[in-house]
Amino acid sequence: MKSSKKLFLFAAALFFLVMIYLGYDISRKTTFPGSRPQLKERIEQDFTTKDSVVVDSVRQN
């Protein structure tokens, strides 16, 4: 084999290894879409129990 062909095969193998590692890394940080409750249910849970307006900032005493 010529040295240019060896260099190409080495670069291709390195590229595929990096792509496999990145795919694995990204897949560990994401969740399956079906495992989370639907958006409407999440919004109701997050915002119905909390009052975001604790102090009236417009009213002057």
N, CA, C and O atoms as CSV, one atom per row, in Angstrom:
chain,resi,resn,atom,element,x,y,z
A,1,MET,N,N,0.837,-1.180,0.000
A,1,MET,CA,C,0.000,0.000,0.000
A,1,MET,C,C,0.874,1.232,0.000
A,1,MET,O,O,1.928,1.273,0.634
A,2,LYS,N,N,0.418,2.228,-0.718
A,2,LYS,CA,C,1.133,3.499,-0.720
A,2,LYS,C,C,0.903,4.221,0.596
A,2,LYS,O,O,-0.078,3.977,1.299
A,3,SER,N,N,1.814,5.098,0.909
A,3,SER,CA,C,1.700,5.829,2.177
A,3,SER,C,C,0.492,6.767,2.175
A,3,SER,O,O,-0.095,7.010,3.229
A,4,SER,N,N,0.115,7.293,1.015
A,4,SER,CA,C,-1.056,8.171,0.971
A,4,SER,C,C,-2.335,7.392,1.268
A,4,SER,O,O,-3.255,7.921,1.893
A,5,LYS,N,N,-2.394,6.140,0.824
A,5,LYS,CA,C,-3.556,5.312,1.106
A,5,LYS,C,C,-3.610,4.955,2.591
A,5,LYS,O,O,-4.691,4.932,3.180
A,6,LYS,N,N,-2.477,4.680,3.192
A,6,LYS,CA,C,-2.418,4.393,4.625
A,6,LYS,C,C,-2.854,5.611,5.435
A,6,LYS,O,O,-3.593,5.486,6.411
A,7,LEU,N,N,-2.392,6.778,5.023
A,7,LEU,CA,C,-2.766,8.011,5.711
A,7,LEU,C,C,-4.267,8.254,5.603
A,7,LEU,O,O,-4.900,8.654,6.581
A,8,PHE,N,N,-4.842,8.017,4.426
A,8,PHE,CA,C,-6.279,8.192,4.239
A,8,PHE,C,C,-7.061,7.216,5.116
A,8,PHE,O,O,-8.031,7.621,5.755
A,9,LEU,N,N,-6.671,5.956,5.164
A,9,LEU,CA,C,-7.362,4.975,5.995
A,9,LEU,C,C,-7.253,5.321,7.478
A,9,LEU,O,O,-8.214,5.143,8.228
A,10,PHE,N,N,-6.104,5.810,7.902
A,10,PHE,CA,C,-5.933,6.234,9.291
A,10,PHE,C,C,-6.846,7.418,9.604
A,10,PHE,O,O,-7.502,7.436,10.645
A,11,ALA,N,N,-6.890,8.403,8.710
A,11,ALA,CA,C,-7.746,9.580,8.916
A,11,ALA,C,C,-9.220,9.183,8.920
A,11,ALA,O,O,-9.995,9.696,9.728
A,12,ALA,N,N,-9.615,8.278,8.029
A,12,ALA,CA,C,-11.005,7.828,7.983
A,12,ALA,C,C,-11.379,7.086,9.262
A,12,ALA,O,O,-12.457,7.309,9.812
A,13,ALA,N,N,-10.510,6.215,9.735
A,13,ALA,CA,C,-10.773,5.484,10.978
A,13,ALA,C,C,-10.869,6.441,12.158
A,13,ALA,O,O,-11.746,6.289,13.007
A,14,LEU,N,N,-9.990,7.412,12.219
A,14,LEU,CA,C,-10.027,8.407,13.286
A,14,LEU,C,C,-11.323,9.214,13.232
A,14,LEU,O,O,-11.932,9.480,14.269
A,15,PHE,N,N,-11.744,9.602,12.040
A,15,PHE,CA,C,-12.978,10.360,11.861
A,15,PHE,C,C,-14.170,9.552,12.374
A,15,PHE,O,O,-15.002,10.080,13.112
A,16,PHE,N,N,-14.259,8.275,11.990
A,16,PHE,CA,C,-15.379,7.450,12.427
A,16,PHE,C,C,-15.362,7.236,13.935
A,16,PHE,O,O,-16.422,7.214,14.560
A,17,LEU,N,N,-14.204,7.080,14.522
A,17,LEU,CA,C,-14.131,6.926,15.975
A,17,LEU,C,C,-14.603,8.189,16.693
A,17,LEU,O,O,-15.302,8.108,17.703
A,18,VAL,N,N,-14.226,9.343,16.177
A,18,VAL,CA,C,-14.668,10.608,16.778
A,18,VAL,C,C,-16.172,10.765,16.629
A,18,VAL,O,O,-16.833,11.211,17.567
A,19,MET,N,N,-16.736,10.409,15.470
A,19,MET,CA,C,-18.182,10.505,15.251
A,19,MET,C,C,-18.947,9.549,16.177
A,19,MET,O,O,-19.999,9.911,16.705
A,20,ILE,N,N,-18.434,8.355,16.372
A,20,ILE,CA,C,-19.075,7.407,17.277
A,20,ILE,C,C,-19.047,7.932,18.708
A,20,ILE,O,O,-20.039,7.834,19.429
A,21,TYR,N,N,-17.914,8.487,19.114
A,21,TYR,CA,C,-17.811,9.052,20.468
A,21,TYR,C,C,-18.772,10.225,20.646
A,21,TYR,O,O,-19.443,10.312,21.675
A,22,LEU,N,N,-18.853,11.119,19.676
A,22,LEU,CA,C,-19.767,12.260,19.788
A,22,LEU,C,C,-21.223,11.807,19.845
A,22,LEU,O,O,-22.007,12.345,20.626
A,23,GLY,N,N,-21.588,10.835,19.036
A,23,GLY,CA,C,-22.949,10.306,19.076
A,23,GLY,C,C,-23.279,9.697,20.425
A,23,GLY,O,O,-24.376,9.898,20.946
A,24,TYR,N,N,-22.348,8.962,20.990
A,24,TYR,CA,C,-22.549,8.367,22.308
A,24,TYR,C,C,-22.676,9.446,23.379
A,24,TYR,O,O,-23.539,9.353,24.251
A,25,ASP,N,N,-21.829,10.462,23.322
A,25,ASP,CA,C,-21.845,11.539,24.300
A,25,ASP,C,C,-23.154,12.315,24.238
A,25,ASP,O,O,-23.743,12.617,25.277
A,26,ILE,N,N,-23.609,12.636,23.053
A,26,ILE,CA,C,-24.859,13.380,22.900
A,26,ILE,C,C,-26.038,12.536,23.360
A,26,ILE,O,O,-26.956,13.055,23.996
A,27,SER,N,N,-26.031,11.252,23.051
A,27,SER,CA,C,-27.157,10.397,23.434
A,27,SER,C,C,-27.253,10.225,24.947
A,27,SER,O,O,-28.348,9.994,25.460
A,28,ARG,N,N,-26.169,10.326,25.661
A,28,ARG,CA,C,-26.213,10.217,27.126
A,28,ARG,C,C,-26.825,11.453,27.765
A,28,ARG,O,O,-27.378,11.369,28.862
A,29,LYS,N,N,-26.734,12.602,27.096
A,29,LYS,CA,C,-27.208,13.854,27.681
A,29,LYS,C,C,-28.641,14.194,27.307
A,29,LYS,O,O,-29.175,15.195,27.785
A,30,THR,N,N,-29.274,13.395,26.472
A,30,THR,CA,C,-30.652,13.670,26.073
A,30,THR,C,C,-31.559,12.570,26.610
A,30,THR,O,O,-31.102,11.480,26.952
A,31,THR,N,N,-32.849,12.876,26.677
A,31,THR,CA,C,-33.822,11.903,27.135
A,31,THR,C,C,-34.722,11.499,25.977
A,31,THR,O,O,-34.884,12.244,25.011
A,32,PHE,N,N,-35.295,10.332,26.085
A,32,PHE,CA,C,-36.233,9.854,25.088
A,32,PHE,C,C,-37.491,10.709,25.152
A,32,PHE,O,O,-38.027,10.908,26.242
A,33,PRO,N,N,-37.981,11.221,24.029
A,33,PRO,CA,C,-39.143,12.126,24.054
A,33,PRO,C,C,-40.384,11.506,24.692
A,33,PRO,O,O,-41.185,12.231,25.282
A,34,GLY,N,N,-40.564,10.221,24.596
A,34,GLY,CA,C,-41.741,9.588,25.180
A,34,GLY,C,C,-41.670,9.419,26.680
A,34,GLY,O,O,-42.676,9.082,27.303
A,35,SER,N,N,-40.520,9.640,27.278
A,35,SER,CA,C,-40.388,9.435,28.717
A,35,SER,C,C,-40.794,10.657,29.532
A,35,SER,O,O,-40.919,10.569,30.753
A,36,ARG,N,N,-40.997,11.784,28.882
A,36,ARG,CA,C,-41.400,12.994,29.594
A,36,ARG,C,C,-42.884,13.245,29.388
A,36,ARG,O,O,-43.431,12.872,28.350
A,37,PRO,N,N,-43.557,13.879,30.369
A,37,PRO,CA,C,-44.971,14.207,30.174
A,37,PRO,C,C,-45.121,15.250,29.061
A,37,PRO,O,O,-44.163,15.927,28.686
A,38,GLN,N,N,-46.312,15.356,28.561
A,38,GLN,CA,C,-46.565,16.282,27.460
A,38,GLN,C,C,-46.378,17.725,27.911
A,38,GLN,O,O,-46.428,18.019,29.106
A,39,LEU,N,N,-46.164,18.624,26.954
A,39,LEU,CA,C,-45.850,20.025,27.239
A,39,LEU,C,C,-46.952,20.699,28.042
A,39,LEU,O,O,-46.660,21.423,28.994
A,40,LYS,N,N,-48.203,20.480,27.681
A,40,LYS,CA,C,-49.312,21.124,28.391
A,40,LYS,C,C,-49.323,20.714,29.857
A,40,LYS,O,O,-49.548,21.551,30.731
A,41,GLU,N,N,-49.085,19.447,30.133
A,41,GLU,CA,C,-49.065,18.968,31.511
A,41,GLU,C,C,-47.887,19.539,32.280
A,41,GLU,O,O,-48.020,19.865,33.460
A,42,ARG,N,N,-46.732,19.666,31.629
A,42,ARG,CA,C,-45.560,20.237,32.303
A,42,ARG,C,C,-45.782,21.699,32.627
A,42,ARG,O,O,-45.400,22.158,33.704
A,43,ILE,N,N,-46.392,22.439,31.718
A,43,ILE,CA,C,-46.646,23.863,31.961
A,43,ILE,C,C,-47.611,24.023,33.130
A,43,ILE,O,O,-47.400,24.869,33.998
A,44,GLU,N,N,-48.663,23.219,33.155
A,44,GLU,CA,C,-49.625,23.313,34.261
A,44,GLU,C,C,-48.963,22.996,35.595
A,44,GLU,O,O,-49.242,23.664,36.590
A,45,GLN,N,N,-48.100,21.999,35.637
A,45,GLN,CA,C,-47.432,21.640,36.887
A,45,GLN,C,C,-46.460,22.722,37.331
A,45,GLN,O,O,-46.359,23.017,38.521
A,46,ASP,N,N,-45.744,23.313,36.381
A,46,ASP,CA,C,-44.714,24.288,36.734
A,46,ASP,C,C,-45.285,25.635,37.144
A,46,ASP,O,O,-44.733,26.283,38.034
A,47,PHE,N,N,-46.378,26.079,36.521
A,47,PHE,CA,C,-46.805,27.459,36.709
A,47,PHE,C,C,-48.103,27.636,37.476
A,47,PHE,O,O,-48.412,28.760,37.872
A,48,THR,N,N,-48.863,26.607,37.699
A,48,THR,CA,C,-50.111,26.802,38.434
A,48,THR,C,C,-49.880,26.869,39.933
A,48,THR,O,O,-50.646,27.523,40.641
A,49,THR,N,N,-48.856,26.218,40.427
A,49,THR,CA,C,-48.630,26.212,41.877
A,49,THR,C,C,-47.749,27.373,42.331
A,49,THR,O,O,-47.714,27.691,43.519
A,50,LYS,N,N,-47.050,27.999,41.417
A,50,LYS,CA,C,-46.142,29.076,41.787
A,50,LYS,C,C,-46.738,30.426,41.407
A,50,LYS,O,O,-47.308,30.574,40.326
A,51,ASP,N,N,-46.610,31.392,42.280
A,51,ASP,CA,C,-47.048,32.748,41.984
A,51,ASP,C,C,-45.812,33.574,41.663
A,51,ASP,O,O,-44.953,33.775,42.521
A,52,SER,N,N,-45.726,34.046,40.443
A,52,SER,CA,C,-44.528,34.771,40.035
A,52,SER,C,C,-44.543,36.225,40.495
A,52,SER,O,O,-43.505,36.885,40.486
A,53,VAL,N,N,-45.721,36.735,40.902
A,53,VAL,CA,C,-45.802,38.122,41.341
A,53,VAL,C,C,-45.960,38.119,42.855
A,53,VAL,O,O,-47.068,37.981,43.375
A,54,VAL,N,N,-44.857,38.272,43.544
A,54,VAL,CA,C,-44.880,38.263,44.995
A,54,VAL,C,C,-45.019,39.688,45.523
A,54,VAL,O,O,-45.766,39.931,46.471
A,55,VAL,N,N,-44.304,40.624,44.914
A,55,VAL,CA,C,-44.330,42.014,45.338
A,55,VAL,C,C,-44.780,42.863,44.163
A,55,VAL,O,O,-44.317,42.674,43.038
A,56,ASP,N,N,-45.686,43.799,44.424
A,56,ASP,CA,C,-46.158,44.714,43.385
A,56,ASP,C,C,-45.121,45.798,43.215
A,56,ASP,O,O,-44.970,46.653,44.087
A,57,SER,N,N,-44.403,45.778,42.107
A,57,SER,CA,C,-43.307,46.720,41.905
A,57,SER,C,C,-43.791,48.076,41.386
A,57,SER,O,O,-43.019,49.035,41.386
A,58,VAL,N,N,-45.037,48.179,40.949
A,58,VAL,CA,C,-45.536,49.428,40.377
A,58,VAL,C,C,-46.132,50.321,41.460
A,58,VAL,O,O,-46.031,51.545,41.376
A,59,ARG,N,N,-46.731,49.741,42.443
A,59,ARG,CA,C,-47.408,50.508,43.489
A,59,ARG,C,C,-46.395,51.205,44.395
A,59,ARG,O,O,-45.435,50.590,44.860
A,60,GLN,N,N,-46.619,52.478,44.636
A,60,GLN,CA,C,-45.754,53.262,45.529
A,60,GLN,C,C,-46.454,53.428,46.867
A,60,GLN,O,O,-47.658,53.684,46.909
A,61,ASN,N,N,-45.720,53.286,47.954
A,61,ASN,CA,C,-46.294,53.456,49.303
A,61,ASN,C,C,-46.171,54.868,49.758
A,61,ASN,O,O,-46.597,55.199,50.865
